Amino acid sequence: LAFLVTSSLTTADTIIEFKYSDTTSQFLTDGNMARINSRGTDDYKLVHFKTSTIYSVTPGDKQITNLSSSIPSINGINPPSVRVNIKPAGQGPVIAGYNTNKYRLSANGEYCGTLFASKEALQGTTIEHMFGALKTMTDNHLESLGGFAIVIPDCKLAKMRLAEKIQYIGAPMRVL
């Protein structure tokens, strides 16, 4: 899920690249702020960790949207709950230089795949801030969908909720 690369030029700068299916995103941070770029578009997100502020920037439209506070629900119904279960399944491979543990991921009893996570990748980095920002964006997105989120498969919802679990399992490095 996340490939970690620390810049050799400055120890405070971190670039995290996410690959999902055929899309790639980059998370660039100096420890205080971050920029999230999506390949193939000029749009990006800016995150200020201290104030927990998230902005969506659309340069083509000259538009900035504050995503920090929740968007009102489309239909007034809460999104469905999903029971995420992460069961240890032994040691995983080294990914991006980090030792990982292997987990079995399931949602509401449905097997969703294998997860490799690293507690080591969280130590002394701003990755926890990044996952906090991703959790806020996911929560706001699900809340805005409201009851319409019922059409999202349980496994997809489980993967969206992984940011809530990093304190227990570490940074998700790959999901199969």
Disulfide bonds with the S-S distance in Angstrom:
Cys112-Cys155 2.07
